[in-house]
């Protein structure tokens, strides 16, 4: 899954990028409102971590602009998506600031400094809510998945997934019932500065089917891939 970090402090941003990449997220970083808005218009993200005090404006204004975007037409991918999960991360700790951030459309509000494990947990909650799910565990037929621990079993037996396989699985599950193009899935795997392997996506999907069952990922020839809507 792909995360956009909007943070002007290079040290904080670098630490977040390294930490999130280390647990399997594809990550991009922007340091200004203008750069972030451009990224949101051209790339598909699953979640945004947003600082408020940015060099060229306030992150809250960027959030409001995002939320005011019209929803995409069914069957047509339109960017930016107004329902993108957004977590504000800021040093502004006053109660009125927190209220304002949540009222502007944030899914959560974290005050710096924060614990990395807490951030990851709050990210999982935001992604869970965006998928319309309350249960922290995911069940896909005989497959059980715990996103917090990345523990996967099939018929009760543990299954080892590589980082990119996990990313493809979670992206397909998050959008279950929707056909995702090759480009959209590749966007979930690679950030701006990462090289793209020509047949990597097909290899990852082949491995997922072998490990978790043929029915877990369906192919629409010439269009893309999807996970059936009635799973999970």
matplotlib code that plots the C-alpha trace (Angstrom):
import matplotlib.pyplot as plt

x = [0.0, 1.2, 1.5, 2.1, 4.1, 3.7, 6.3, 8.8, 11.2, 13.8, 14.8, 11.3, 10.4, 13.5, 12.8, 9.1, 10.1, 12.6, 10.3, 7.3, 9.4, 10.8, 7.4, 6.4, 4.7, 5.5, 6.3, 6.5, 7.5, 6.5, 7.7, 5.2, 1.5, 2.1, 4.2, 1.7, -1.3, 0.5, 1.3, -2.3, -3.5, -1.1, -0.7, -3.0, -2.3, -3.9, -3.3, -1.7, 0.3, 0.0, 1.9, 0.1, 2.9, 4.3, 6.5, 3.9, 0.7, -1.2, -1.8, -5.4, -6.1, -4.7, -7.0, -10.1, -9.2, -9.0, -12.3, -14.1, -13.2, -16.1, -16.3, -15.0, -17.5, -18.1, -15.8, -13.6, -10.5, -10.3, -7.6, -7.4, -9.9, -11.8, -12.1, -8.4, -7.6, -5.6, -3.8, -2.6, 0.7, 1.7, 3.2, 0.0, -1.4, -4.1, -7.6, -9.0, -6.3, -7.3, -10.9, -10.2, -8.1, -10.8, -13.5, -11.5, -11.7, -8.8, -9.4, -7.0, -4.8, -1.3, 0.7, 4.5, 6.5, 4.6, 5.5, 6.2, 4.1, 1.2, 1.4, 1.3, -1.7, -3.6, -2.8, -4.2, -7.4, -7.8, -7.3, -9.8, -12.4, -12.0, -12.7, -15.8, -14.5, -14.5, -12.9, -9.1, -8.8, -9.4, -10.9, -10.8, -12.3, -9.9, -7.3, -7.0, -4.9, -3.8, -2.6, -1.1, 1.3, 1.2, 0.5, -1.2, -2.7, -4.4, -6.6, -4.8, -1.3, 1.1, 1.9, 4.9, 4.4, 7.1, 6.8, 5.6, 3.2, 1.7, 1.4, -0.5, -2.8, -3.7, -4.3, -6.6, -8.4, -8.9, -10.5, -12.2, -14.9, -13.1, -10.9, -7.5, -5.4, -1.8, -0.7, -2.7, -1.3, 2.2, 1.6, 0.9, 4.3, 6.7, 7.4, 8.7, 12.3, 12.0, 12.8, 10.0, 10.6, 8.9, 7.1, 7.2, 3.4, 2.6, 5.2, 3.7, 0.1, 1.3, 2.9, -0.2, -2.4, 0.0, 0.2, -3.4, -5.5, -6.4, -9.6, -8.1, -7.1, -9.2, -8.0, -9.9, -8.0, -6.7, -8.1, -6.5, -7.0, -9.5, -10.5, -14.1, -16.3, -17.8, -14.5, -13.4]
y = [0.0, 3.5, 6.3, 10.0, 11.9, 15.7, 17.0, 19.8, 18.6, 16.5, 14.6, 13.6, 12.8, 10.7, 8.7, 8.1, 7.0, 4.5, 3.2, 2.7, 1.2, -1.2, -2.6, -2.9, 0.4, 2.1, 5.7, 9.1, 12.4, 16.0, 19.0, 21.6, 22.1, 22.6, 19.5, 17.4, 18.6, 17.8, 14.3, 13.8, 14.7, 12.4, 9.3, 7.0, 6.8, 4.7, 7.1, 10.5, 11.6, 15.4, 18.0, 21.4, 23.9, 23.8, 26.4, 27.5, 27.1, 25.2, 21.5, 22.0, 24.0, 21.2, 18.7, 20.9, 21.2, 17.4, 16.8, 19.3, 17.3, 15.6, 11.8, 9.7, 8.5, 4.7, 2.8, 5.8, 6.5, 10.1, 11.8, 13.0, 10.8, 12.9, 10.0, 9.3, 8.5, 11.4, 11.4, 14.8, 14.8, 18.1, 19.9, 21.8, 20.2, 22.6, 21.2, 23.8, 22.8, 19.1, 19.9, 22.1, 19.4, 16.7, 19.0, 19.8, 16.1, 14.3, 10.7, 11.1, 13.6, 12.8, 15.3, 15.2, 13.5, 10.3, 6.6, 4.7, 1.7, 4.0, 5.7, 2.3, 1.2, 4.4, 3.9, 0.4, 1.8, 4.5, 2.0, -0.4, 2.4, 3.4, -0.2, -0.2, -2.8, -2.9, -6.3, -6.0, -9.6, -10.3, -13.6, -14.6, -18.1, -20.4, -17.6, -15.5, -12.3, -10.2, -6.8, -5.8, -8.7, -9.7, -13.2, -15.1, -18.6, -20.9, -23.7, -23.0, -23.3, -20.3, -18.7, -16.6, -13.6, -11.4, -7.6, -6.9, -9.9, -8.4, -5.0, -6.4, -8.5, -5.5, -3.2, -5.7, -6.4, -2.7, -2.3, -5.7, -5.9, -3.2, -4.0, -2.4, -1.7, -2.8, 0.8, 1.2, -1.9, -1.0, 2.4, 0.6, -1.1, 1.6, 5.2, 8.0, 7.0, 3.2, 1.2, -0.8, -4.4, -5.3, -8.5, -8.1, -7.7, -10.9, -12.8, -11.4, -12.4, -15.9, -16.4, -15.1, -17.6, -20.4, -19.7, -18.6, -20.2, -19.5, -17.7, -15.0, -12.9, -12.7, -11.5, -9.4, -9.7, -6.4, -4.5, -5.6, -7.7, -7.8, -9.6, -10.8, -8.4, -11.1, -12.1, -10.7]
z = [0.0, -0.8, 1.7, 1.0, 3.7, 3.7, 6.1, 5.7, 8.4, 6.6, 9.7, 10.6, 7.0, 6.5, 9.7, 8.7, 5.2, 6.4, 9.1, 6.8, 4.0, 6.6, 7.3, 3.7, 2.6, -0.6, 0.5, -1.2, 0.5, -0.3, 1.7, 0.5, -0.1, -3.9, -4.3, -2.3, -4.3, -7.6, -6.3, -5.2, -8.7, -10.5, -8.2, -6.3, -2.6, 0.1, 3.0, 3.7, 6.7, 6.8, 8.8, 9.3, 9.3, 5.8, 4.0, 1.5, 3.4, 6.0, 5.7, 6.9, 3.8, 1.7, 3.5, 3.0, -0.7, -0.9, 0.8, -1.5, -4.6, -6.3, -6.0, -8.9, -11.5, -11.0, -13.3, -13.9, -11.7, -10.8, -8.8, -6.1, -4.3, -1.7, 0.7, 1.0, 4.7, 6.2, 9.5, 10.8, 12.5, 14.1, 17.1, 17.6, 20.7, 21.8, 22.0, 19.5, 17.0, 17.3, 16.9, 13.9, 12.2, 12.7, 11.5, 8.4, 7.5, 9.2, 10.2, 13.1, 14.8, 16.3, 18.3, 17.8, 19.1, 18.7, 19.1, 15.8, 16.9, 17.8, 14.4, 12.6, 14.7, 13.9, 10.2, 10.3, 12.0, 9.3, 6.5, 8.2, 8.5, 4.8, 3.9, 6.0, 8.4, 12.2, 12.8, 12.9, 11.5, 7.8, 6.6, 3.0, 2.7, 4.6, 4.7, 7.9, 8.1, 11.0, 9.6, 12.9, 13.0, 9.3, 10.4, 7.6, 7.8, 5.3, 6.7, 10.0, 8.6, 8.6, 5.2, 4.6, 2.3, 1.0, 1.4, -2.1, -2.1, 1.1, -0.5, -3.5, -1.3, 0.9, -2.0, -3.7, -0.4, 0.3, -3.1, -3.2, -5.9, -8.0, -11.0, -10.5, -13.5, -13.7, -13.3, -10.1, -8.5, -9.5, -7.9, -4.6, -4.8, -5.8, -4.8, -7.0, -6.5, -6.8, -10.0, -11.6, -12.6, -15.9, -14.9, -11.1, -10.6, -12.5, -10.4, -7.1, -8.2, -9.2, -5.8, -4.0, -5.9, -5.2, -1.5, -0.8, -3.5, -7.1, -6.3, -4.2, -7.2, -10.4, -13.8, -16.2, -19.4, -20.8, -17.8, -14.6, -11.4, -8.6, -5.4, -5.2, -3.2, -1.0, 0.7, 4.0]

ax = plt.figure().add_subplot(projection="3d")
ax.plot(x, y, z, "-o")
ax.set_aspect("equal")
plt.show()
